[in-house]
Amino acid sequence: MPEERTRPARACMPCRRIKTRCMLQTGEARCQRCARKSLDCVFQEHQRGRRPGTRLSKGNATTLSQSPVSYPPHGLTTNNAIASSAAAAVPGPPQTSHSHRQVLDVPAWETGPLQPSGLLDRAMSRGRFTLRNILSTTDSAVPDRGAGPSSSLPSADPVQRGLLSLSAASSLFNSFMANLNPYISQLDPQLHTLAYVRHKSPFLMSAILAVAARVFNPPLHERLLSYAEDLLVDGFRRGRKSTETAQAVVILTYWKTPDDDRAWISLGYAVRMGMELGWHRLTRYTGNSTGGSSMTETQKLEVRNRERTWHVLFVYDRSMSLQTGKPWMIERSDFTESVEAWCRDPLAAPGDSLLGAFVVLRLLTSEVFKLLGDRPSKGGSGRLYPLESLLAVIKGRIEEWEAKWIEAASQESCHRFLIHFYGAHLRLQLFSLPLQEVLSRKEQDLFLNFEAFWTSYSSALEMLRLLCRFSSCVHLAQDSVHVMTAYCVTFLIKIISVPSSITAQIEPEIGDAIRGAARALRQHPVLPGTSCALQAEFLDRIIARYFLKKSEQDHGEPTPVARKEQASHVHQLPSDGGVSLMRDWAVAATSVPGAGVFLDDDFGGLDAIFGEGALWGGAATEAEPVCQEGSFYT
């Protein structure tokens, strides 16, 4: 009989969690209990609660450095496997190896913190926060309803359910990865193959197919979207939590149906899911992703997949906060601040550079809007110089950001368009802040702050020209691009509605730019009710309505030319959800910091466009995912 020995000073994490003896047979890598229960026998030295002046023993330190990080096999699809994978991704205290930040830090009862997260069962910090798990006294935590083999795998696969053929699914999946994923930088083409996603998550697979079908196979869209939302409801009811579930929830918000206003709620669901899986405790990136040589290539890519998803949620969260005025949920951390090094990892995906660019932009500007967004009106008595100085510094930083990240963007991809577009949008939004103070005065004179006027005006025109220059990219862009376009156009309409000697000179250029953008959106065949079709109608109608109202003000009644131009667009507006979506766009455009500049007695805001002001109050300003400067969902 092999000799048995007990580790007197240390125990593996599964044994330590229930405070039982850890029996290790001589020559074996796993203790008896872990071998019997097929648990991951991972050893980690206590970090929190160690008395000052103590140090790791040499033997224990050697064991720790040689302990491999355990990950589930590539093909596992049960929720237990997902939970184990997620738990392995949660970092503990900083270690000498970057791979150790992926290991869950589970302190022993006798040395752990005196907070609930340290004293109660540690399953609560791995997405299994149930009363049964907290009060469990058995050797292992009692699985919740989301644990164990999932009924969704593999029977919930949309192909097996007969929703579409395998060839159609393959075509839609490849179209998504090649044409849509570059806009959102969500998935890694090296990891997320058709076979991998089908085995990993039917929900993610269904979400990808539904979004792709909206663009590439519309007859299948409604059926696939309904099925994906059924899986969303079932997953929420069962409490399923995984990286793939969070990704699927977010993907469904990028290209939405016109009347879908759940982006804010869906984002919160995904963020809370990530926090339950411990992503908010990821530590600073210091080198090679998962430096442990014992991990397979797939396991290393899965680690980056979790990290990438948290970066996406960070950008999404900050963008929604700026758009809606609601507080953000994810704080900046050492992990997000080390994103540039993370982008240079040898395992980086093609879209990681764009994602890193937007994380940097979020870190650069979020606090600026928080600082300046609620400035009280000076009523004409305040000095704008401090604000102008700060904006000048930020403008220089934005230009440096744009020049740096445009070099890393591929010439053939949509990334160059997105970087230019979001940079111009951010300059417009920032420099509209001092203009708001100018226009709030009794004497609205744009020359009082000509630099702010010219920077914001030229940035808005640049956004419209980018739509024409990159027209091949716009028809596939996520809805947030159209929200930013609505914001840009509404700003231009506002400034030419203000009585000023300069408006007569810029009015023709603005009109031509808006009409040119509308023509660019129609260059590619689009179906009625899609984002491009609705945006083109929106642009045509807003400029026509402006000239009609201007004619009424100048002549007392519309001129024949203005009346004809207005009538040529009124009947083209879709009578279905299109009007609702355009209202959402317009309200979103007027809900960002500095939005007060878009409502005035002369033009009446966008209510004058639709003539249904009573309906605006209930419009969902959060209907669009990320519409700010570094956003996708972007």
N, C-alpha and C positions, 0 to 999 in steps of 0.2 A: 504494500500500500504506500503510495507516495506520501512523503512527509508533508504535513500541513503546518502552516505558520500563520500567525496573525500579525498584521501591521499594527504595532502599538501606537505609533504616532500619527499615522495617516490612514485614510480610508478612501476608496473610490467615491465618486460623487453619488451614484445610486445608493450605496450603503450609508454614506454620510447623511443623505437627505432624510432617511428614516432612523438614523442613529442606531445602527446595528453593526456587529463585528464584521470586518472585511477579511475573510479567510482566503488566502492565496496559496495554491499548491506550488511546490518548488518546480521551477522550470516553466510554469504557465504564465501567460500574459494577462489572463482574466481571472478574477476571483470566482469562488464557487457559486455565489449567488448570481452574479452577472452571467456566468456560463449557463447556469440552470434556467434562468429567465430570459436568455438572449438579449441582455441589456448591453449598452455601450459602457464598457468598463474604462472610464476616463479618470485619471488622477490629476488633481490640481492642488497646489499648496494654498493654504489659507492666506488671504491678503488683508482683508478687513478684520480688524479686531486684534491683530498681533501687537503685543506690547512693544513699546519703543525700545530699541537696543537689541532686539532679538533678530536672528537671521535664519535663513533656510539652512538646514543641515546639508552637508555635501551629498550624502546618499539620496536624500529626498530631492534635491535639486537636479541630480543626474536623472532620477526616475522621471521627473517632470519634463525635462528637456527631451526625453526619449519617448514620451507617451504620444501616440498618434492621435490625431483628431478623427473621430468616427463620423462618417456620413452614410446615409442610406444608399443602397445600390441605385443605379441609373433608372432601372425599370420599376421601382416601387411606386405604387399609386395610392396606397391607403393613407388615411389621415394621420395614423400613427407615424408613418414614414415622413409625412409632411411636417408633423410636429417635431420629429427628431432632426430633420433637416433645418428647420427654423431655429431650433434650440442651439444647434451647432453654430449657427451664424451669429448668435448674440455674443457680444464681446464681454470679456471680463476686464480686470484692471490691465493697464498697459504692460506688455511683456517685451522681451528682447526680440522675439520673432513676431512678424506681422500676423502669422497664422494664429497665434494665441489670442488675438483680439476677437477671433470668431468663436472661441470657446466660452460656454456659459459659466459665469462666475457664481457658484453656488456655495455660500459660506456655511460652515457647520453651525449647529444651534448654539454651541458653547462660545463661538467666537464671532457670530454674525451680528448685524446691527439690531437694535431694539425697535425697529420700525416693522409694520405689518409685513412688508415685502421680505424682510429677513427672517421673521419668526414663524410666519405661516408657511404652508407647503409651497415649495418653489414652483409647482406646476402653475400657480396663478400668474407667474411672470412669463409663461410660455404659451399664452393664448388658451389656457384651460382654467380660467378663474370661475370655478363652480363651488357651491357649498359642499358638495360631496367630496371633491378633491381636498378642500381645506380641512374638513373634518375627518379625513381618511386616516385610519390607524393601521392599515394593512401594509404589506411589504412594498407595494407599488401603488401609485395613484390610480384611483378608479377612473377609467376613461369616461369622458362626457359623451353627449350624444353625437358630437362631431368626430369622436375617435373611432378607431376600429375600421374595418373594411367599409368603404363608402358605396352606397347603392348606385352612385353616379358613375362608378368606374367598374368595368368599361361600358356598361350597358347604356349609359347616358350619352355616349358619343353620337354626335348628330348624323354621322354616316350610318352607323348601326341602327339608328332610329328611323332611317329611311327618308330623312329630310332632303338629302341630295346624294348623288353618286360620289364614289371615291375620286373619280377623275375631275368632277366639278369642284369638290372640296380642295383637291390639290391645286387646281387652277386658281381658285379664289385665294388660297393660302399664299401661293407664290406671288400673286398680284399684290397682296397686302404687304408682304415682306419687301418686295422690290419697289413699290410705288408709294405706299402710305406710311410704313414704319420709319422711313428717313425723316418725315416731318416731326415725329414725336420721340424718336430715339428711345423707344420703350423696350424693344426686344433685340436679342443678339442673334444674327443669322447663323452663327456657328453653333449655338446651343439650341435655338428654337427651330428645329426641323419639324416637318409635318408629323413624323412618327413620334418624336419626343413630346410635342404638345398634345397629341391625341392620347398618349399614355399618361401624361402628367395631369391634365385638367380638361375635361370636356367643356367646362364653363369658359375657360380661356379660348379653347378651340372654337366654340360657338360664337363668342364675341368677335373674334377675328373674322370669321366667315360672314357674320352679319354686317360688320362695317365694310368689308370688301364688297359684299353683294350690293350695297347701296350705290356704289360707284360702277362696278364692273358687271353686275348681273342683277338689275333691279327686280325682276320677277321673283327672285329668291329672297329678297331683303326682308319683307314683312314676316315671312315664315321663320327665317333664321333669327331675326330680332326677337320675335315672340318667344322662341324656344330659349334663347340666351337669357331673357328676363325671367323666364320660369326657373332656370337654373340659379339665377341670382336670388330669387325669393326662397328657393329651397335651401340654398347655401346659408342664407341669413337665418332661416328658421332653425337649421341644424347647427348653427354656430361654427361653420367651417372657416378656417383661417389658414392662408398660405400665401406665398409670393404670387402664385399664379392667379389666385382669387382676387388679390388686390390689383393686379395688372388688368384683369378682365373688367373689373368695375370701372377703372379709369378709362380704358380703351372705349367703352361704350359712351363716354361723355365727349369724345373728340369730334365725332361726326354724328350729330344727333338729329332726330326728327324735329321739325319746326316747332312743335308745341311741347317739347321736353324741357322742363325747368328744374331738373333734379341734380344739376351738376354740383351745387354746394353740398347737398346732402350726401351724394355719392363720394365726393372727395373726403368728407369727414369720416365716412365709413371706412374708406381705404386707409386713411391716416391712423385712425384708432386701431385698425387691424395690424398695421405695421408696428405700432407701439406695443401692442400685446405680444407681438413676436420679438420684441426687444431691439428693434432697429434704431430707436432713438438713443441707444447706448453704444452704437458703433463708435470706435475710437479713430484717431487720426491715422490716415494712410501714411505709411512710412517706407514702403518699398514694394517688392513683388507681392502681388495679391496672393494670399495664402501661400506663404513661403515654405510650408511643409511639403517635402518630397513624397510623403506617403499618400497624398491625395491624387486622384486621377484627374485627367484633363476636364472631364465633365463636371466633377465636383468643384474644381476651381472656377469653372465658368458659372456654376450655380451660386457660388459665393458672390461673384461680381454681379450676377443677376439680382440678388437681394440688395446689394449696395446701389446698383443702378436704379432700382425701383424707389429706394428712399430718396435719392437725388431728384428723381422725377416728381415725387410727392412734395418735396421741399419747394421746388420751383412752382408747381401747381398751387400750393397752399399760399405762397407769398403773392402770386398773381391774383388769385381770387380775393385775397384780403385787400389789395389795392383797388380792385374793381368794385367790390361791394361795400367796402368800409368796415367789414367785419374783422375781428382780430384773427391773426394767423395762429395756427396750432403748433407748428414745428419751429423751434428756436434754432438759431445758428449754433453750430457746434464745431469742435475740432475736425470732425469727419467732413462736414460740408466745406470748411475752409481749406481743406487739403485736396480739393477736387482737381486742381490742375495736375498734381502729381498722380492722382488716380487716373486721369485721362491718358497719361503716358505709360501706363502699365502695358507690358507685352501682350496681355490678353484683351486689351481694349477693343471694343466693337467699333465699326465704322461710324456709328452715330454718337459715340461717347464724347467726341470733341464738341459737337453742337450742344449736347447736354451740359458739358462742363462750362461752355461759354455762357449759357443762361443761368447756371448756378452762380457764376462769378457776377453776372449782372444783377441778380437778385441780392447778393451780399452787398453790392455796391450801392444800390438805390433804395432798398426797402426802408431803411431808417431815414433816408432823406425825405420821402413822402410822409412818413410818420411825423417828422419834425415840422414840415412846412404845410402839410395838407390842411390843418385846422387853424391857420393863422387868422387872427381876428382882423376884420376890415379896418383900415386906418381912416376911412372916411375922407381921404384926401389930405390928411395932416401928417401922415407918416412918411418916413424916408425909406426908399426901396434899395438903397445901396448895399446893406448887409446881405439881403436876399440875392441881389445881382452878383455879388462877389462869390457867394456860395455856389450859385448856378454856373458861374463861369468855370469854377474848379471842377464841378461835376461834368460839365460839357466836355472839358478836356479829357477827363477820365473815360467818358463814353467814346470819344473819338479814338483814344488809345485802345480801348477794348475792341472796337470795331476793326481797327487796322490789324490788331494782333490775331484775332480769331478768324478773320477772313482769309488769312494766309493758310490756315489749316483746313479750310473748306475746299471740297472738291469742285472743280469747274463744272462738272456735269450734274452735280446734285442740287437739291433745292436749298442747301444750307447757306449758300451765298445770298440768295434772296431773303431768307429768314433773318440772317444777321443784319443785312442792310435795312430791312423793313422794321425790325424791332428797334434798331438803333435810332432810326428816324422817328419812330413813334414815341420813344422815350424822350427825345429832345423836344418834340411837340408838347408832350404832357408836362414836362418840367417847366418849360418857358411859358406855358399858359398860366402858371401861378401868378407871376407879377402882372400879367395882363388882366387877370381877374380883379386885382386891386385898382387898376387904372379904369376899367369899365364900370366899377361900382361907384365911381364918382359922378357927380351931376354933369360935369363936362367930360364927356367920353372922347378923349383925344389920344389916338394911338401913338402920336409922336412923343407923348410923355415918357414912354419907355420903348423907343424905337428898336433897340437891340432885341428885346424880348419879342416884340412883334415880328421882326424880320426872321429871327431864328425859328419861331414856331410856324410862321407862314411858309418859309422855304422848306421846313421839315415836312409839313403837310403835303405840299406839292410833290416833294420827293417820294412820299409814300404812294401817291397816285401814279407817278411816272414809273415806279418800280413794278406796279401792277401791269403796266403796259410792256415794260422791258422783259419781265419774267412771266408773261401770260401763260406759258406752258406749265408753270408751276402752280399758278393760282387755282386752277380748276380742281386740283387735288388737295389743296390746303385745308387744314382743320378750320372749324368755324370761328376760332378766335381771330384769325386773320380778317375775317369779314366784320367782326365786332370792331377791331381797330380801324378798319376802313370807314365804318360808319362814324366813329369818333372823329376821324380826320376830316371827313366831308362836312359833318355838322359844325366843326370848328371853322372851316372856311366859309360856310354860309353865314355864320355868326359875324365874322369880322367884316364881311362886305355888307352886312345889314346895319352896321354902326355908322351913323352919319360922320363922315370924315372926308377930307380932301383927297385922301389916298385911295379910297375904295373904288372910285370910278376908273382908276388906272389899273387896278388888279382884278377887277370884275371879269373882263374878257378871258384873262388867263385862267382864272379859277373855273369858269364855265367850260372852257375847252378841256381842262384837265379832268374834270368830273365826267364829261361826255366821253373822253378818250378812255378812261378807266372802264366805263360801262361797255364800250365797244370791245375792249380787250377781254372782258369777262365772257363775251359772247363768241369769241373766236373759236372756242372748242365746243362741240355739241354738248349741250346740257339738257337734262330733263326738267320739265316744270316742277317747281317746288324744291329743287336743290339749292344749295347755298349760293352758287354762282348765279343761277337764274334770279333768285330773290335779291341778291346784291345788285345785279344790273338794273332790275326794276326800281330798286330803292334809289340808286344814283340818278336814273333818269327822272324819277318823280320828284326828288328833292330839288333838283336844279330847275325843273319846269315850274314847280310850285313857287320857288323863289322869284322867278321872273314874272309870274302871274301876279303875285302879291305886290311886287315892286311896281308893276304897271298900274295896278289899282291905286297905289299910293301916289304915283306921279300924275295920272290922268283921270282918276276918279272911277275908271272902269277898265277892264283888261283890254289891251290892244288886240287886234285880230291875230297878230303873230303870237303873242303870249297865250291867247286862248287856244289857238291851234296846237301849240307845243304842249300845253297842259293836257288837252283832250287826247293827244296821241299817246299819252302814257297812262291815263286813268284806267282805261278799259283793259290794259295789259296786266294790271296787278292781279295775281292769283286770288281767288275768292276763298281759298281754303286756309291752311295753316300759314301761308306765306305772310299774310298781314300780321299775324301774331308774332312771327319770328322777327319781322322788321321792326315791330314795336319793341321787342326785347333788345334788338341791336341798338335802337335809338336810345332807349332808357339806359342801357349799359353805357352808351357813349356819354350820357349826361350824369352818370353816377360816380365817376371817378373824381379824384381831387381836382378842384378847379372847375367843376361842372357848372357853376353858377354863370359862367360866361355865355352859356348857350341859351339862356332864357332872357328875353327882353321884351319890352312893350312894343317895339317896332316890328319884330318878326313873330313873336308869339311862340318861339320854340318849335319843336317838331309837332306839337299839336296842330299847328296850322297846316301841316302836310296831310295829316289824316282827317282832320276835322272831327275827331272823336276824343277830345281831351279827357272825358270822363273815364275812358277805358285805360288810360295810362297809369293811373295810380296802382292798379293791381298787376301791372306787367312785372315779370320776374327779371330783376336786374342780374340775378345770378344764373340766368339761363345759359350763359356761355362760359366754358371753362376758363382758360387763362387768356386774358386780353391785354395784359400789360407788357412791359418792355422785354421781359425775358421769358416769355411764356410760350407754351405750346397749347397747349392743352388748355400748352404748351400749352 
